Amino acid sequence: MSKETVFKNARIILDDEILNGSVMIRDGKIADVSEGFSAVGEDFEGDYLSPGLIELHTDHLESHYSPRPGVRWGKIAAIQAHDAQIAASGITTVFDCLRMGADEDGGFETGEMRDMADALATAASENRLKAEHLIHLRCEVSASDVIDHFETFEHDPQVRLVSMMDHAPGQRQFQTMDQYTLYYKTKRGMSDAQFAEFVARRVEASERHARKHRDIIAAFCNQHGITVASHDDATVEHVEEAISYGVRLAEFPTSHEAARASHQAGMSVLMGAPNIVRGKSHSGNITAKDLADQGILDVLSSDYVPFSLICAPFILADAGMPLEKAIAMVTSTPARTVSLDDRGRIAPGLRADLVRIDRKQGVPVIRSVWREGNRVI
């Protein structure tokens, strides 16, 4: 027997408008969207009804698993704590970032992230999770062991997104030595001699490994239908390289030039929602609001604060962007970028991943969350 649920008196956030009306859910999917008054159903009292948020890049699970340097928490417990905060932020699909490749900034042992992926699969199979969890592999291409880590995921269907990173000095995120010195030398309390040796090692590793590892990883992903992302592109040359690798997602470009070139090439340009909330980048790079004002920002990511993903679209709307366009940055556009065609919009036939949002002013309140028609919050 079919199970039906109706939500009425809602401000429904569609692709190109906000509709006052009702939504019917049947067997976990959206069956109907209607304008106007309905006599039956759960009364939303004018609250917003949004598609469930889709998070493509979050390191948040890592902070639960390793809450202090050298400390490891139980994987299932860490996953459940992470999942609870994700769902309470209105996120119904999350791509958990797992680091591939150990470098001198830390990292995990070979096999450790493989065990985490297995724990994610176990948690899902035991119905422990409120959101759907997929995997985003963050590959440090200058690390000598990145391919060893990556190969343990070659047959994992949870992997739907792979990004290629190089955090060597003079590259990408760290275009100037001032930025790199602040991030590494000051942070670690290195002497001048120690820092000089550290920089030399990182540069040599990048020159030796980065190109070869990019070639291997991108070729595998393109062969197996896994979305490829670039990371911290700074120049048009970086963007041209990304195009040659079939990149569809440009994560955190560090210059307006690279962001514009990526957008014009048809990539989705991703920036951090915390950047919108704070009004600036934590690493001193370009601001997401500037890219939004120029029409070249496509996707927002919560990065390190899950709740920022629901706050940022309302901040953009307060600044003049149509709310439905801002919400698309955390719903339909990320879904399309990674080929999740069954979600991200409120339309008949799609998954009933939905969020009730009460927002009169200031910080929005998540009232309820549904995943495939089942209330999880």
N, C-alpha and C positions, 0 to 999 in steps of 0.2 A: 504494500500500500504506500502511495506517495506521501511524503511529508512536506507540508506547505507552511511557510511563515510569511507574514506580511508586516512591513514597516510603513507607517503612515505619518503624514505631517512632518516630513523630512525635507531639508534642503539638500538635494541630491547632486553631488559633484560629478558632472558628465564631462565628456571630452572638450566640449566647446561652450558649455553653459552650466548654470546652476538652476536646477528645476525644482520647484516646490511640488511635492507629490509623494508617491508611494512606490515601494519595490516589493515584488513577490519573489520568494525563494522556494524552489521545489527540488528536493533530492540533492541538495548541496550546490545547486546552480541558480543563477538569476533567471527567473522565468518571465518576468514582466517589469517594465518601468512605466509608470503612469503619472500624468500631470493632474493636479487637483486633489480634491478631498476624497478620502476613503473612509467608509463607515466602520471598517474592521481593521485590526492589526495593532501592533505595538506603537503607541504614540511617541514620536520623537520630540514633540513639543518645539519644533522648529530647529532642532540641532542639525548639524551637517551629517550627511552620510557619504563617506569617502570610500573609494577602493582601498583594500588593504595595502599598506606601504610595502615597497620592495627595496631591500637593502643590498647593494652590490658589494660594498667594501666596509667591513668592520673588523677591527682588531680586538673587539670587546671580550670575546671568548678567552683570548690569551691572558687578559688581565685577571680572569677568574681562575684559570688553570695555574698561572704563575703569579700570585698576588704580591710576592716579594722576590727579590733576586735570590735565586737558588732554591726557592720554595716551589713544590709541586702539590697541587690540590687533587683530590680524587676526580677523575675525569667525568664520570656521570654526574656527580654533585656539581662540578663546575659548569657543565653543560646545562643542567636544570636551572641554576641560578642565572646564567646568561640568558636562557630562553625566557624566563619569567620577566626579565627587564625588557627584552626585545618585544614580547607580545604586549606588555603594558604600555609600550610606546607606539602601538598601532601597527607594528611591523608583522606581517603575516607570512612573508617569504624573506629569508635572510641567507646571504652568501657569507659563510664564516671563513675568514682569512686564516690560512695555515701557511707558516713560513717554510720555504724550501731553501736550504743552503745556510750553513753556519758561517758567520764571519766574526770579526773582532768586536762587533757590537752585540754579541751574545748569540742567540739562536738556540735551536734545539738539536738534540742528537738524532742521527739517522734512525728512523723507525718510530720516533716519539710522536711525530705528527700523523704517521700512519695509524698508530694506536688511537689517537684522538679521533680520526675519521671513523675507525671501527666503533668507537664508543658512541659517536653521533648516530651511526646506523643502528646500534643496539638500542639507544634511547628512543629512536623513532619507532622501531619495531615493538617496543614495550609500551607504546602510547604514553610516553612521559612528557612529550613536547607540545606546546601550544602553537608555535609557528612551524612552518616547513623550513628545514635547514638543508641548504646545498653548500658546496665547497668552492672557494676561491683560493687557488694556489698562488701565493706571492713568491716569485722566483728571483732570488738575488743572483743575477747572471754572472757577477764577478766572483762568486764563491766557487771554490774548486770542487765542492761536493754537491752542488745543486742538482746535477743530473742523477746522482745516487738517490737523493731524496725524491726527486720527481718520478723516477722509474717505479717507485712503490705505489704510485697512483695511476699507472697506465690503464688499468682495467676497472677503475672505480666509477660507476655511473653517477655518483654524487658530484663529481667534478664537472662544473659547467662553465667556469671562468678561470683564466690563467693570466696573471700580469707579470711582465718582465721588468725588473728594476736593476738599477746600478747606482749604489750610493757612494761611489768613489769620489774623492775631491775633484772639483772642476767639472763634474758631470751633473746634469739634471737638477736635482733638488739643491745641490751645493755648487752653484755656479761661481761663487767667490770664496776665497780662503777665509774671509771674515766670517761668513756663515758657518763654514766647516770648523773653524777654530772654536767658535762659540759652542757649537753642538758637541764636539768631541774633546778638545783640549781642556776647555774650562770645565765641562761636565765631569770629566774623568780625573781632573787634577794632574795632568801630565806636565812633565818638564819640557822645555824647548827641545831637548835632544830626543826624548821619548816620542814627542809629537812628530818630529821630523821623520823618525824611523817608521812610525805608524802610517803616516801619509805615503811614504815611499812604498811600503808593502801594499797598501790599498790600490795605489795607481798601477803597480806592477801586476797585481791580480786582475784588475780590470782589463788591462792591455792583453794579458795572456788568455783570459777565459771568456770575456763578455760576448764577443761576436760569435764564437763557436757555440756557446750555450743558447744564445738567442735563435740561431739557425735551427738547432735541434728541437727546442721547445715549440717554436712557432710551427715548424713542419708537422710535428705530431698533432698539435691542436687543430690545425687546418684539415688534416687528414681525418680526424675523428669528430669534427663538428663542434669543437669547444671554442667558445668566444675568447679572443685574445685581446688583452689590454696593454697599452703602453703606460708608462709611469713617469711623472715629473718631466715631460718633454719641455725643452727650453728654447729650441731653435726650429726653424723651418726644415733644416736637415734632419733633425730628430723625427719630425712629422713625416718626412719623405721616407725615412727608414721604416716607420710604423706602417705606412701604406704598403710598402713592399712585403711586410709580414702579414698583411690581411687584418690589421688591428681594427676593431669596431668600437672600442671604448678608450678614450684618452683620459687617464686618471691624473688629476691634480697638475695640469700644465703650469709651468712656473713663469711664463711670460705671456703677455697679450698676443704677441706674434704667433706663438705656438698654439695657443687656444683658438685663435681665429683660423689658422691654417687647418687645424684638426676639424673644426666645425664645417669649414668649407669643403673638406674632403669627405664629408658624410659620416664622420665618427661622432659618437655622443661624447660631449665634453663633460666630465665629472669633476665636481669640486665638493669640499666638505661643508656639510650643514653647520658645523661649529664655526666655520669661517663667516657664515651669514649671521649667526647669532652673536658672535663676538665683534663682528665688523672688521675683522682682519685675520690674516694667516698667522698661526702660532710660530711659523718658521720665517716670517718676514717676506714671503712671496706675495704675488698678486692677490687681490681680494675677489671673492666669488661675486659680490654685489656688483663690482665693475663689469664682470663678464655678463651678468644678468642684464645690466643696463644696456650693454652692447648687443644683446640678443644672441650671444654665443655660449650660453650656459644651458646644458640639456638635462643633466642628472645631478641630484644631490645624494651624498652619502653621509651617514652619521659618524663614520670614521671611529672616534673613540668615545662619543656620548650618544647612546641610542635615542634618547628623547629629543635630541636636536633635530631629528628627521621630521618630526611633526611641527616643531616650532618654526623652522626656517621658512616653509611656504607661507605661513601667515605673516611673517615679517616682510617677505617680498610683496605680499598682497597689500599690506599696510603702506608700502612705499609706492604703490600704483600698479603693480602687475595684477592682471585678472587672477583671482584665486584658482580657477580651474586650470590655468596655465602653470601656476606654481605647483599645484598638487600633481600635475602630470610629471613633474621632475622627480617625484618619489613614487610614482605608480606606473603609468602607461609607458613612459619613455624607457625606464630601466627594464621593464618587461620586454619591450620590443628589442632592445639592444642585445639581450641574451636569449632571444627567441622563445620566451615564455608566452606563447600566444593565447593561453587559456585564462589569463588573469590580467590585472592592472587597470581594468575599466569596469564601469557599471553598465552592462549591456546584456541582453538576453543571450543565454547559452554559455556565458563565462562563469568561472568559479565564483561562488558567493563568499569571497574574501572581502570583508567589509569592516568599517570602523565608524562608530558613532562619536562625534566630536562636539563638545559644548565649548563654543568660543565666542564670548561677547566682547572681551577685551583682554589684552595681555596674553599670558601663557594659556594655550588651549588645554582642555581637560578631556582625556580619553574616557568615555563613559562605558563603552562596550566594544568588544572585538569578536568577529565571527570568522572562522576558517572553514571553507567549504560548507557553509551554512550552520556549523556547530559553534555555539558561543563558547569562547575560551577565556574571555575576560568579562 
